[in-house]
């Protein structure tokens, strides 16, 4: 049987784009891929034990070549990108740091290796012709071969060696090979070196979290490195972890490192910084982009490739405010009409400002629109189409018509339409929605009383909604947002306490809500509601960081929650849609506007990442965001001043060239099917759970990202409820359990959550717990759902206790039912045998144990090995059962009696962490930290000794530190898919 690699997601080790504006080439593992891929298939350049570290243009053909050099480890390959094939592959005697060949003599190859040696090799045969060893012998983590400017065709290159001893050495391959220059200043290992011949600059990156720039001053026209002067020029700091890569451009230097930060420097000054360039994962590759000017390309540990504009970070510009009638003008509320920003200032003045990119910064750009000399303070202001609605603390609602008077010399006029006394007290909030092509104005006053007004031909029709008090919600709240579904005749309101209420539009007067969702959101309530007119779908976002989706029943108007996700923001404020040009077509993208700390944040729901952050002081302020593909604008008020920030959404949103994966190590992979489609659930150290759809060809694409765990996710189990629903349970650090319901359309809702020791407030009060705490920081390591009774969940933890949890019938509550007696070592694997009513566990002490499912009473135990047992195959009565150990052993177990076992030593070169029994073919598949997946045939043996294993096939993967394995059948042809996870994920088809 053969292993066919179908998909690969791991770190991007190298990037390259030719100056002819050709495609971008990326090295992922040992595979070369084209971005965008189009119809080009990935090219396997090296075997799975070699990663691509760098891609260079062919020196003989220059930067416009379609032939590229690819190297990694000890191997170098020459690839024809047009034909998509490897032309030559050469193996060096040591790890390659850099290669170069003279354009005048392309038959010879210069190779710099990790022990500070330069080898001259024959290009066709790989034979070593000469070797030079630097006078100062040391280990290199970085190096460069710089071509000589001498007219002599045989002139050797100059070597720049970045050593592990914090020094950069400059020397040349010659007799004795003395060191010409020694550059000091770094306080850590040198990880990267770049040289720009035009600017004559060297840039080094290091373990000390800095990058240093050195200026090279040549005394001779032939640029003799021996007689030149090298001066320390700039030191770039600001990174919080190791700095790996640098890129020198014509007027800028870009730095990337382990902290996922990209910094852009011009003339020694920081002009831009991207703090989460690759979703928190390290930046491993940088390249200049030639198809789009003023941009660079980066690749990360998460497998993503992104394009970044070289434009500086957006800066908030203050707009100066004038004085009117000898009074200072301090803005409190900001709104927008066309290119005008409309502000409420002081107590009773409204002014208008032209768009920031067309206005000067003086006071003459601001005009007074309206002033209320005798009216109370304005409490709320809404601009809707060409109308403006103002509400006062005295309970008045005032409507105006806005009009731009003169196109040549624009001015904004404001004409009073009507004024209505709606409340005796303050108007707390004002919302305007479109109903029957007319504005419907909703004003909220004291005690949660809401009144609606619809104006037409200067006549006012009023009606009164029932107080939310009548709908079993709390007093004292007001409406934060509103939305209308006209075909359903439904008005939906979201209030300050997090409740969502639905009303029939035809029965507003004195009617009760047709539905009420109590506490849909916490912490300052619902911030935005959006109705999908086609699919009867309601989306709500709240200031608790949650985004929820509900399907509305067309007949009963009852909402059904279908999805709930937590985003990595403190407060979600608005969901906006914008259109971009991608690959020649319009693409609609959804963006969340919110706040995190004191920053205004744009978050992409498609890419599951923060797009940009703008410091503004926090969410307790008035702001308005106007999305536009060419130029968007954020206006906000801070310290009684108005600030404007201009953004280019095309630069921000168009940056993702290849979607990313997990930013840290994967701990678990689980397969499930739903509506005749295949999905994978993956999770790990980055606390995210990702749901991937799998094509018939074995390729994955991320469909959902679930952000709810507060620590690493160690295990997931999925079981079938019915044809259209699946139950998923995830466990991990901080002894946390999450219960998820997955429905048709991949609608995912978090139903329940549990923490063994409670929240932080409870955990700090240890005297409240009377019992002994065996493990002060318990981690749940594995979980298993009883397939016959999916309300029973069994969890093994690091505190050596097996626990049984019970779900309520609607999955909204999870309770701890019973605990086993503490064992001696951590439980690493848990399986359930529903036929015999047993729970099977393995642990760090090499024991396999069986417990009853009802009371968790220990039935049998047997020590199989002196090392830990990491995994065990699903147990079946009178069937083979196998376990994998830390020592690379496969162990057969006489299940369920546990009277006999058989050890197969050294089956893998490292600990086994994945094992699956294929009952139909009587075969076994295992995976190990050594990056290998093995297929074994189970041969019948004697009754006393058990079966024997015979290795049928084995494949080495690109996945370092492999941690998990999942197998699922492809279809009726008998083939299967195998997925291995660790520092990335690879999918293979076994045929």
N, C-alpha and C positions, 0 to 999 in steps of 0.2 A: 504494500500500500504506500501511497505517496502523499506528501504534505504540500499543498499548494497555498502559498501566501496570498490572501485576498485583501487584507487591509492592514495598515500600520499607522499607529499614532504614538509618536515619541518625540524627543527633543529635536529641534532644528539645529544642526551643527554647523552648517555653512550656507551662504547665500551668494548668488552672483547674477549680474545682468550685464550683457554686452553693451557697448556704446552705440550699437546700431538699433537700439530700442527694441531688442528682441525680448523673448520671454524671460521670466525670472526662473533660475534653477536653484533648487534647494536640496541640501543633503539631509535626509531624515534616516537615522540609523545608517545602514549600508546601502540605502536606496536613493537614487536621484529622481526627483520629481519636477515637473514643470508647473509653474504657477502663472496664470490659471491653467489647469490641466487640459481642458478641452477633450479631445479624443486621444491624447497622448497617454500611454500607460506608464506607470512608474518603471524605472530601469534599475534592476538589481546589479549594482556595480561590485560590491564586496560581499563576502559571506557574512553570516550573522555575527561573527566575532569581531568585526571591524566596523567602526563608525566613520562616516565622512566628516573630516575636520575642516577642510578648506577646498574651495573651488577657484581655479585660476584660468585665465585665458591662455591659449597655446602661445608661448613666446615667439614661435616661428611665424605665426599669423597675426599677432597683435590683438588689440582689444576688440576688433571687429570679427574675430574668428568664430566659426561655428564649432570648432574643435576646442574642447576644454580639458583641463587637467584636474583630476579629482584625487585627493589623497586623504588617508586616515590610517592610524596605526603604523604598520610597517609597509603599507601597500600604496602604490601609485597607479592610477588608471588613466588612459587617454580615451575620451569619449567623443564620438561624433554625434552631436545633438540633432542633426538633420535626419540621420538614419536611425538614431536611437540605439546605438550598439557600442560596446567596448572594443576599441581597436587594439590597445596594448595594455598589459598589466605587468608591473614590475614590483619585486619585493626587495626592500632595503634591509640591511643588517640590524637596524635599530629603528625606534620610533621616529617618524619623519616630522620635522618642524617646519621646513620650507624647501621648495625645489625651484630650480631655475635652469634654463638652457639658453645659450647664446643664439640669437637669430642667424648669425653667420655660420654657426656649426651646430645644427640641430641633431647631430648624431650622438652628442654627449650630453649628459645630464648631471647637474650639480645638485647634491642632496645634503642638507644640514640635518643632523640627527640629534637625539636628546642627550647624548653624552658629549656634546660640543665638538663634534667631528664633522668634517665635510668629505663626502665621497664623490669622486668623479666616476660615473657609471656609463657603460655603453647603453644607448637608448633602446636598441633592438633586442639585445640579449639580457640586459640587466647585470652584466658582468662588471665588477668593481675594477676600474683601471688605476685609480690612485686614491689614497686616503691621507687627509691632513688632520692632525690633532692639535687643538689650541694649547698654547703653553700653560694656560690656567685651566686645569681639568675640573669640570663641575657638571652638574645636571641642569638641563634646560627645561623650562615649561613654555618658553616662547623663543622665537628666533626668526630672522629675516636674512635673505641673500639679496644684496643690493647690487645691481649691475654696475660695472665699471664704465666710466665715460671715456676711457682710453680707446684710441683708434685700433689698438692691437686686438685681433680677433681672439687670441688665446688668453686675454687678461682675465684673471679669476674675479669672482664677485667679492664684495666686502660683506663681512658677516657681522650682524648685530645679534648678540646672544643675551637673552633674558634669563638670568640664573635663579636658582633657588636660594642664593645667598644675597638677595636684595640688590644685585648689581647688574648693570648692562655692560657687556664687553664688546669692544669694536676691534676686529682683527681681520686678517686676510689669509686664505690658504696659501702658504708658501713655506719655505724651509724654516723650521723652528716655530713658525706661526706665533710670533709674540703678540701681546695685547697692545694695541695702539692707544686706546682710550678706555678709561674705566669710569662709568657714569654712576654716581652714588646719590642717595637721597631717599630712596624708598626704604620702608621699614618692614617689608614683607616680600614674599615670593613674587617674581615678575610673571604675570599671566599672559600679557599680550604686548606686541610691538607692531607699530605701523610707521612707515616713512613716506613722506610726500616730497617727491623730487622737485616739483615746482616751487613749493613754499619752503623747501629745505628744512623740514621739521620732522622730529622723531616724537612719537607719542607712546608712552609706556603705561600699562595698567597693572595693578598690583593687589596683593593680599591686604595691604594696609588701608584699603578703601579709598585710595586716591589714584588719580592719573597725573602724570607729569609730562610736560612738553619741553623738548630740548631743541635749541636752535643750532644748526650746523653752518659754520662760516668757512667757506672754502677760500684758500689763498691762490689757487691756480685754476685756469680755465678747464682743465681736465678733471676737476673735482677730486683731488687726491685726498682720500680719507686719512692718510698717514699724517699729512701736514695741516689738516684743518683744525679749527677750534670748535668745540661743542659746549654751548652754554645752557645752563638751566634757565628756562624761560617762564613757564607758568606751572602752577600746581592747582589741579582741579579737585576740590573736595565736595562733600555733600551727599555721598553715598553712605549707606548704613551697613553695607556688607562688602564682600570681595568684588573687585571690579575686573571684569573679564575681557571686554572688547572695546576697541576704539576705532573711529573712522575719521580720517582727515579729508576735508573738502576744501574747495577753493577759498572760502571765507569763514568756515565753521568747523568745529571739531565735535563729534558726537561720541558720548561715552555710555556704555551699558554694563550692567553687572548682576550680581546674585540677588540684589534686593528688588529686581524687576523695575528698576528706575532707569530712564533714559534722560541724560542731561545734554543740553545743546549750548556750546560755548562759542562766543565770538569775541576775538581780541581779549581773551582772558576773562570775560564777563559771562555769567550765566544768563542766557536770554530765554530759555525755555526748559521746563522739567516735566516729565511724565512719570508720576510716582507708581502707577500700576500698568506699565506698558504691556505686560503679558500676564495679567490676572494674578500677579504675585509670584510668578515663576521666574527663574533667572533668564537673563538675556544672553544667548550664546552666539549670535551671529548678527553682523551688520554689513550692509552693502549700499553703495550709491545707486540711486534710481535714475535711469536715463530716459525712460519713457514719460516721466512726469518731472518737470524741472522743479527745483527747490524742494526735494523730498528725499527721504532715505527709507530703507527697508530693514526691518529687524525680525529675528526669529528667536523663539523662546523655548524653554523647557517643556511648556505645555503643548508644543507642536504648532502653535499659531504663527502666522506670518502677517506682519502689519506694515503699512506704509505711513510715514509721519511727515507732515509738512515742516519745513524749516522756518516758517513764520514764527515770530516771538509769541509767547503766551499772551492771551487777551488781557488787556489792562483796563481796569475800571476808571473811567474819566468822569470827573465831577463837572456838572453843569452849574454855573454860577447863577444865583438867584438874586433878583432885584428887590427893591423896596417899592411898595405901593402905598400912597397916602401916608408917607412918612412912617410906615410900619415895616419891620423886617418880615421877610416872607420865608417861613419854614415849612417845607412840604411834609405831609403826613400820609397821603394816599396817591398812588400813581396808577393811571389807566392809559389806554391807547385808542386813538381814532385815526385811521389812515396812517400818514407819516407823522402824526402829532402825538406827543405824550401829554396827557392831561393830568394835572396835579391838583389836589386839594391842599391848600396851605393855610397855616394858622387855624382860625376857627370858621372862617366864612368866605374864603376867596378860592376861585378856580382859575387856573392859568393853563396855557397851552404852549408847548415847545415843539419846534420842528425836529425831524429825525436827526440823531446825533451826527451821522456822517455827512450831513449837508448844512450844519449849523455852526456858527462861530461860537466861541466859548464866552462871549460877553453877554451882558444883561439884555442887550437889544434883541436877542433872539427869542425872548419870552414876551408873550402878550397876555394881558388880563382878559379872561373870557367872561367872568361873571363874579359879582360880589354881593353878599347878603349883609347889608349894614345892620339890620334889626333882627336877623334870624339866629336861632341857637346853632351850636356847633354841628357841622356836617358829620354824620356817623358812617355813612357808606356811600359809595359811588360806583355805578356800573355804566359802561358804554356798550351799547348793543346796536349793531348796524349804524344807522345815522341818528340814533337817539341816545340821550344821556339821562340817567335816572339818579337822583340824589335823595338821600334819606337823612333826617336830622335827629338830634337827640330829643327834640320836642315832639316826635311822632309824625312829622310831615313827610310825604312822598311827592317829589317834584320831578316833572318830565320836561326835557328840553329837546329841541331839534338842533343838530349840529350841521354846519355848512361851511365848506371851504369857498371863500369869496372870490379870490383873484389868483389865477394860475401863474401870472407873471410875477406878482408880488404877493405870495399866499398869505392869507389871514383867515382865522377861524372865528365864525360868528356863532352865537348861542341864542336861541329864541325860546322863550317860555311857552309851553304847551298847556300844562295844567298843574295844579297843586292840590293835593288831597291830604286831609288830616286822617291818618289811618289808625293811630294809637294815641292814648293819653300819655304814654311814656316813651322811652327810647326805642328806636328801630335798631334791633341788634344785627340783622343781616338782610341783604338784598340779593335776590337771584333773578335772572331773566333768561327765559328759554323761548324757543320758537314753537308756536302752536297754531296750526291752520294758517301758516305764512304770516302770522302776526306775533308780536312779542307778548308773552305772558309774564307779568311781573309778580314776584312772590316776595312779600315783606314779612319778616318775623319780628314780633314784638315781645312784650313781657309774658312770662308764663308759657313760653313756647307757642303762642298763638300765631298762626300764619294766615295772611290774607293775600288774595290774588286779584290782579287787575289786568284787564285787557283793553287797550285804548284803540279806538278807530274813529276817524273823522271828528276829533276833538271831544267825542263823547266817551264817558268812562263807564264800563260795566264792571261791577265789583261782585265778588263772592268770597265766602269765608270757608277756609278749611277747618276741620275740627282740630282742637288742641291736641298735641301729642300726648298730653296727659290722659286723654280718653283711650289712647292706644297702648296703654300699659307701659309707657316709657316715662322717664324721670322728668321732673319739672326743671326749669331753669336752662334748658338747652335751646339752641337755635339752629336753623337750617344752614348747613355749610355748602351744599351743592344740590343741583337738581338736574333731571334729565327726562325727556319725553319719548315714548314709543307711540307714534301716531297710529299705526295700523292696529296696535293692541288697545289704543285709547287709554294709555297708562302714563301716569305721572309718578316718578320715583324721586324721593327726597332722601338725603343723607344728613344726619344731624351731628351736633358737636359731641354727643355722648357715644357715637359709633353705631347708632341704630339706622336701619334702612326701612323706609315706609313707602308703600305703593298705593296710589289712589286712582280710581277711574275718573277720567276727565269729564265724562258726561254727567257724573253724579257728585261733583265737587262740593256743592252747597250742602253743608251739614252731614256729609258722608263720613263713614268710618274707613280706615285703611283696609284694602283688600288683602294686604299681607304686611307683616312686620317682622323684620329680622333683628332681634335684640342683640346688641353688642357684637355686630358684625366686625367692628374695629374698635380697638381700645385707644387710650391716650389721645385725647383731643379730637377724636371722631373721624368721620368719613370726610375726605378732602375732595374727591372727584368721582363722578358717576358717568359712565358711557354706555349707551344702548346701541346694540347692533340691530338695525332695522330689518335686516334680511333673516337672521337666524334666531331672533327673539332672545338675544343673549345680553346680559347685564354684567358689566365689569365695574368693580369698585376698588378704589385704592384709599388707603388710610394713613394717618400720621403715626401708626404703629409699625410701619414698614411692610405691611401685607398688601398683596394684590389678590383679589378674589373674583371668580367668575361664576355666574348663576345662569341657568337655563330657565326661561319663563314659560310656563305652560300656557298655550294660547287660549285654552278654554277656561281653566280655573284661575289663571293669573298667578298661580303658586310658583315661587322660585325654588330651584333645586341647585344647591351648591355643587359645582363640578370641578373646581380647581381652586387651590390656595397656595400661594408661594410667598416666601419671605425674602425680600431683597436686602442687600447689605447697606441699607441707608437708614438713618434715624427716622426720617419723615418723608413720606411720599405725598406730593402735592398735586400733580396733574399728569394725565396721559395725553400725549399729543402725537399726531401722525404727520409725517413729512415725506415728500416724494423726492427720490434721487435718480440720477441717470446711472445705471449700472449695465455694462455690456450692451449699450445702445437701447435700453428700454427703461421705462419708468418703474421704479420699485418703491412701494409704500413701506415705510419703516415706523415702528412704534417706539417712542422714547418716553421714559419716565422722567419728570422733573421733580426734584426733591432736595432735601438738605441732609448733610452728614456733618455733624459738628457745626462749625461756623461757615461751612462751604455750601454754595449752591452747586448741585450735581446734575449732570445729564447722564442717564443710564439707558443702555440699549437692551431691550427685551430680546432682540434677535441674537445678539452676540454675548449676552449675559455678562456685561462688563460696564464699568464706569467709563464714560467717554471723555468727560472733562470735569474739572472742579474749578469753581470761581469763588475766592474768598469774599464774603459779603457780610459776615457778622452773625449769621444764623437765620432761623425761620420766622422769628417774631418781628416781621417787618412787611411793608407793602412792596410788592414786586410785580412785574409783568414781563412775560417772555413771548417774543414774536418769532416763530420758526419760519425760516426761508432757506432754500437750498443754497442761494448765492450769499446772502448775508443776513444772519439772524441777530436779534438784539435782546439783551437783558437790561431792564431798567429797575433799579431798586433804591430804596431810601435807607440811609444809614447816618446816624448822628445828625439828624435833621438836615441832611444834604441829599441831593439827587445824583446818582451815579449811573452811567451807561456803559455797557460792555458789548462790543461787536464781535460776533463769532461767524466762522465759515463752517457750516454744517457739512458741506461736501468734503472738506479736509478732515473733519472729525469722523464722520460716518463712513466715508469711503476708504478708510484705512485698513480694513480687515481683508486680506487677500486669501487667508486660509484660516478656517475656524480652529480654535484651540481645544484642548482636552483638559484633563485634570492638571493642576499646577504642581501637585506633589504626588507622592507614591500612592498607587492604587492598592487597596487591601482586599477588595471583594468584587466579584463579578457574578451576577445572577441573570439567567435567561428566563423570559416568560413570553407567552404568545397571547395575543388579544385580537379578536376579529380577523383571524387568519393572517395576522402580521406578526413578525418576530421583533422582540425588543431585548435590549440588555440594560440592566441597572448596574452602574459602577459607582464605587465610593472609595474614599481613602483618607489620607492625612490632611487634605485640604478642606475637610468637613462638608463638601458638596456631595450630593447624590445626583448623578447624571443619568437620564434615560435616553437611550440611543435606539433609533429605528435601524433595522438591518435589512438590506436589500437581498434579493434572491442570489446576487453575486457575492454576498458576504461583506459588502461595504457598509460602514456605519455613518450616521449623521446624528448629532445631538439634537434631540427634540425638546427636552425639558431639563432644567437645572433646579434642584430643590435645595434651598438654603434654610435649614432649620436646626441642625445639630450644632452644638457649641464646642464640640471636640471631635477628634478623628472618628470616622465611621469604620467599625471593625467587621461587621457582618450584616448581611441582608438575606431574608427569606421571602419568597413569593408563593402564594397558593391561589388556586382557582376557587372563586365563590360560585359563579355561574358563567354562562357563555359570554357575558359582556362585562364582567367585573373581576378584578383581581385584588387580593389583599397583600400588602407589602409591609414588612416589619423590619426596621433597621435599628441596630444597637451600636454602641461605641463608648468612647471615653466619657468620664464623669458619670458613669453608670446610667446612661440615658437611653431611653427607648422611644422610637417614633413609630406611629401606626399610620399607614397611608392607604387610601382607597383609590384604585385605578379603574376608570370606567371607559366606555367606548369613546373614541376620539382622543384617547390619551389624556382625558381629564383627570387630574390628580389632586386629591384633597387630603390634607393632614387631618386625621380624625382624632387622634389622642396622643398624649405625650406623658412620659413618666421619668422621674429621676429618683434613684434609690435613696439618696441623702437629702433630697429637696433642693431648694435654691440656695444661693450664697448666704442669704440672711439666716436661713435655718442651719446651714452647715457650720456657721461660725459659733453657734450656740450648742456645743457638744454636750453640755451637761443635761440637755433635754433627752438625750438618748440613754436609756438605762442599760442596754445590752453592750457587750464588748464589740468594738469595731475591729475586725481582723485586718482590714485593708483600708487605710484612711483615704485613699484615692482609687476607688474601685473602677475598673474598666470592664464593661461587658464585651466578651470576646467572640461569642458565637450565639446564634439564635436558630431555633427550629420551630415551625408551626405544625401542629398536629393536622395532617391532611384530612382526617375524618371529622375532626371537630376543630375548626379553625379559630375558635375562641380561646383555645388552649395554646399558650406560647411558653417555650422552655428556653431559658437563657443560662449560659455558663459564664462565670466571671473570673477576674483575676484574684478575687478574695477566696477562691477555692470552694465556692458554694454554687450548687445548681438550684435555680429558682423556677417556679411555675407561676405564670401570670394568666389572668383571665380577662377576656374582652367582653364588653357588653354586647348585646345583640345588634345594636346599631353602630358598634365599633367606636363610640364616642368616649368610652371610659376604659381604662386598663388598671387592674388592681393586682397587687402581689397576693397570691393565694397561699403558697407554702414554700419553704426552703429546705434543702437537704442539710444533713449534718456537714460541717466544714471538712473538706478533704485536706490533704497535705500540700498539694500544689495546684497551680492555676488550671482551670478547665480550658482546653484549647479547641475542642470540637464537640458539637452536639448533633445527634441524629435521632429521629423518632421512628419507631417501628409500630405502626398502628395495628398490625395484625396480632402481635403478641402483647401489645400494651406496654412497651418498654421504651425507655430513653437510654441511648448509648452515648457515652462520653469518653473522650481521651484527654490526657493531662500531661503536664510537664514531667511527672515522675515516671512516665513510661507505662502507666496502667490504663487498661480499658475497663469500664464499669458499666453495668446495666442497672437502671432504676425503674420502679413502677411509675406509670404515668399519673396515677391517681394521687398517691401520697409521697412520691419520691423516696421510696424505701429502697435501700441498696439491696440488689438481688445477688449479683456476682461481681467479682473483680479479679483481674489477672494482670500480672506484670509481664509485659512483652519485650521490653528493652530497657536499658539503663539511660537512654536518652529520651527526650520528650517525644510524644506522639502528636504530630501537628494536625493530621486529618485522618478521617475514616470514611470509607465508602458507605452509601446508603445500605442499611442492613435489611436483608430479606431472609425469612425462615428457610432453612435447608439450602441456602445459596452461599456462594463464596463471599467473604467479607475481608477487605484488605485495609491496612492502615499504613501511613507513611511517617517516618521518624526524622529526627534532627540529624541522624548519622547517615542519611541517604539510603536507609533500609526500607524494603517493602515487607510487610508482615501479614501473613495469612492467619485468620482467626477462625476457630471452630465456633461459629455463632449459631444459637444463642447460649450454648453450654459453657463456652470459654474454657473447655477442658484442654484443648490442644491449640498450638500455634506453630507457625513455621516462619523463620526469618530468612529473607533473601538479602544478603549483605551487599553493600556498595552498588546498588542499582543505579544510583545517581551520584554525582560528584559532590553534592551539597545537600542540605536539608530538603526533604520533600514537603511541599506545601499545597499540592493539588493532587487529587486521586479520584478517578471516576471508573465505575464498573459498567461495561457494556454487556448487559445480560443476554441480548439477542445473539451476539457473536462470540460471547464468552471471552472477551478481551478486556484489558485494563489499560487506562491511560493515566500517566503521572506527569507532574511538572515539578521543577526544582529551582532553587535559587541560582543554579548554574546555567540558567537561561534555556534549558532543554525541555522538550516535550517528548515523552517516550510512549510507544505503543507495544504492549506485551500480549502474547498469546498465553492463555491459561490452559495448561496441559494437565490431564488427569494423572494423579499419582496414587501412591498406596494410601489406604485408609489411615494408617498410622502417621504418615509423614505429611499428608495433605497434598495439594496440587503443586505443580512446578510452573515456572514462568520462563518464557522464551521471548527475547527481544525481537520484534518484527521490524520496527523502523523507529527512527529518531530524527528530530529536527532541532537545530540550534536557532534561537530567535534573537531579535534585536533588543529584547526587553531585559534590561539590567535589573538585578534584585527582584526577580519574579516572586510574587506573593500568592497568586491565586490562579485557578483554572476552572473553566466552565465548558461543558460539552452539550451540544444539542443536535438533534437530527435535522438534516437539511430537507429531506423529502422522502419520496417513495423509492428513490434509486439506491437507498442504503448508505449514502454518504453522510458524513457528519461535519459539523463545524466545531473547531476547538479554539478557545480564546484564552490567552494568557495575559495576566496583568501584573504590573510592577511599576517601574518608571516608564510608563506608557502602556499601550495595549496592542496586541497583534492578533489577527484572526486568520486561521488556516482552515482549509477544506481538506478533509481526510477522505481519500478515494482509494 
